[in-house]
């Protein structure tokens, strides 16, 4: 390898960072994304007529006015700190590394990380588990 080629990650810091969408942009897209997970569908395909969707939209609004802004701020701070320190190239990099690069599998190309959505029986809540 010639010195002009450099190492694999030599230009990593000069690559553009992934943009972090605003909390409002994320929550605006969320209902259409989650609609596929709802158990019932409206006869006229209007997601706003669905009881589960109405509950979901209430939770989205609650998140926007409670924990959402704090978590968004922490995400932005995490991204900025990674940029300043040069140890994280993107807010998604740590997940990507843990999910795709860290597993000690003989055939990593067949690895497909996924999430499991669980409904708690005793306390009505949703949790996400990464495998």
GUTORKE-516799 format. One record per residue (C-alpha): chain; residue number from 1; x, y, z; residue in three letters. Coordinates in nm, 3 decimals. Each point is the difference from the previous one (the first is absolute). Example, Ala and Ser with C-alpha at 12.3 -4.5 7.8 and 13.67 -1.06 7.14 Angstrom:
BEGIN
 chain   n      px      py      pz res
     A   1   1.230  -0.450   0.780 ALA
     A   2   0.137   0.344  -0.066 SER
end
This chain:
BEGIN
 chain   n      px      py      pz res
     A   1   0.000   0.000   0.000 UNK
     A   2   0.140   0.337  -0.092 UNK
     A   3   0.004   0.286   0.250 UNK
     A   4  -0.239   0.197  -0.224 UNK
     A   5  -0.275  -0.259   0.055 UNK
     A   6   0.009   0.025   0.380 UNK
     A   7  -0.188  -0.227   0.238 UNK
     A   8  -0.359  -0.111  -0.032 UNK
     A   9  -0.144   0.266   0.231 UNK
     A  10   0.243   0.282  -0.083 UNK
     A  11  -0.274   0.222  -0.147 UNK
     A  12  -0.267  -0.092   0.254 UNK
     A  13   0.004   0.338   0.178 UNK
     A  14  -0.050   0.187  -0.327 UNK
     A  15  -0.320  -0.186  -0.092 UNK
     A  16  -0.328   0.186   0.054 UNK
     A  17  -0.182  -0.103   0.316 UNK
     A  18  -0.347  -0.148  -0.007 UNK
     A  19  -0.252   0.274   0.074 UNK
     A  20  -0.212  -0.033   0.312 UNK
     A  21  -0.362   0.075  -0.087 UNK
     A  22  -0.187   0.229   0.234 UNK
     A  23  -0.223  -0.165   0.257 UNK
     A  24  -0.302   0.143  -0.180 UNK
     A  25   0.111  -0.150  -0.335 UNK
     A  26   0.052  -0.340   0.161 UNK
     A  27  -0.335   0.003   0.178 UNK
     A  28  -0.177   0.118  -0.316 UNK
     A  29   0.126  -0.310  -0.184 UNK
     A  30  -0.061  -0.241   0.286 UNK
     A  31  -0.377  -0.061  -0.040 UNK
     A  32   0.024  -0.117  -0.361 UNK
     A  33   0.290  -0.225   0.095 UNK
     A  34  -0.168  -0.156   0.302 UNK
     A  35  -0.333  -0.049  -0.177 UNK
     A  36   0.120  -0.335  -0.137 UNK
     A  37   0.032  -0.128   0.358 UNK
     A  38  -0.358   0.079   0.098 UNK
     A  39  -0.234  -0.295   0.042 UNK
     A  40  -0.308   0.162  -0.150 UNK
     A  41  -0.043   0.202  -0.314 UNK
     A  42  -0.260   0.254  -0.091 UNK
     A  43  -0.247  -0.084  -0.274 UNK
     A  44   0.083   0.321  -0.185 UNK
     A  45   0.376  -0.032   0.060 UNK
     A  46   0.010   0.328   0.194 UNK
     A  47   0.255  -0.065   0.273 UNK
     A  48  -0.158   0.274   0.213 UNK
     A  49  -0.326  -0.203   0.025 UNK
     A  50   0.183  -0.290   0.165 UNK
     A  51  -0.039  -0.025   0.380 UNK
     A  52   0.356  -0.128   0.043 UNK
     A  53   0.131   0.279  -0.219 UNK
     A  54  -0.184   0.259   0.207 UNK
     A  55   0.167  -0.142   0.311 UNK
     A  56   0.334   0.003  -0.181 UNK
     A  57  -0.045   0.363  -0.105 UNK
     A  58  -0.082   0.091   0.362 UNK
     A  59   0.324  -0.169   0.111 UNK
     A  60   0.194   0.181  -0.275 UNK
     A  61  -0.139   0.333   0.120 UNK
     A  62   0.081  -0.089   0.361 UNK
     A  63   0.357  -0.097  -0.100 UNK
     A  64   0.040   0.328  -0.187 UNK
     A  65  -0.091   0.194   0.314 UNK
     A  66   0.180  -0.216   0.261 UNK
     A  67   0.307  -0.220  -0.060 UNK
     A  68   0.046   0.067  -0.371 UNK
     A  69   0.178   0.338   0.017 UNK
     A  70   0.240  -0.125   0.268 UNK
     A  71   0.087  -0.313  -0.197 UNK
     A  72   0.041   0.203  -0.321 UNK
     A  73   0.238   0.236   0.181 UNK
     A  74   0.202  -0.296   0.134 UNK
     A  75   0.020  -0.150  -0.349 UNK
     A  76   0.128   0.327  -0.145 UNK
     A  77   0.252   0.036   0.285 UNK
     A  78   0.118  -0.360  -0.057 UNK
     A  79   0.047   0.070  -0.369 UNK
     A  80   0.185   0.327   0.063 UNK
     A  81   0.227  -0.161   0.261 UNK
     A  82   0.082  -0.282  -0.242 UNK
     A  83   0.081   0.254  -0.269 UNK
     A  84   0.224   0.206   0.231 UNK
     A  85   0.185  -0.301   0.139 UNK
     A  86   0.016  -0.174  -0.336 UNK
     A  87  -0.094  -0.336   0.148 UNK
     A  88  -0.356  -0.028  -0.134 UNK
     A  89  -0.064   0.075  -0.364 UNK
     A  90  -0.378   0.014   0.035 UNK
     A  91  -0.274  -0.031   0.260 UNK
     A  92  -0.085  -0.341  -0.151 UNK
     A  93   0.358  -0.134  -0.010 UNK
     A  94   0.005  -0.159   0.345 UNK
     A  95  -0.321  -0.196  -0.070 UNK
     A  96   0.134  -0.102  -0.341 UNK
     A  97   0.325  -0.123   0.151 UNK
     A  98  -0.175  -0.190   0.280 UNK
     A  99  -0.263  -0.151  -0.229 UNK
     A 100   0.202  -0.085  -0.311 UNK
     A 101   0.371   0.003   0.077 UNK
     A 102   0.029  -0.123   0.360 UNK
     A 103  -0.172  -0.342  -0.024 UNK
     A 104   0.245  -0.286  -0.018 UNK
     A 105  -0.178  -0.191  -0.273 UNK
     A 106   0.172  -0.201  -0.267 UNK
     A 107  -0.227   0.141  -0.271 UNK
     A 108  -0.067   0.360   0.098 UNK
     A 109  -0.152   0.080  -0.340 UNK
     A 110  -0.302  -0.207   0.104 UNK
     A 111  -0.046   0.187   0.327 UNK
     A 112  -0.315   0.210   0.015 UNK
     A 113  -0.054   0.188   0.328 UNK
     A 114  -0.363   0.058   0.089 UNK
     A 115  -0.220   0.151   0.267 UNK
     A 116  -0.275  -0.170   0.197 UNK
     A 117  -0.294   0.213   0.110 UNK
     A 118  -0.151  -0.133   0.320 UNK
     A 119  -0.320   0.095   0.179 UNK
     A 120   0.033  -0.018   0.380 UNK
     A 121  -0.294  -0.186   0.155 UNK
     A 122   0.004   0.150   0.349 UNK
     A 123   0.085   0.354  -0.103 UNK
     A 124  -0.126   0.128  -0.333 UNK
     A 125   0.322   0.097  -0.170 UNK
     A 126   0.200  -0.079  -0.308 UNK
     A 127   0.364  -0.097   0.014 UNK
     A 128   0.256  -0.058  -0.272 UNK
     A 129   0.261  -0.271   0.028 UNK
     A 130   0.295  -0.018  -0.238 UNK
     A 131   0.135  -0.340  -0.103 UNK
end
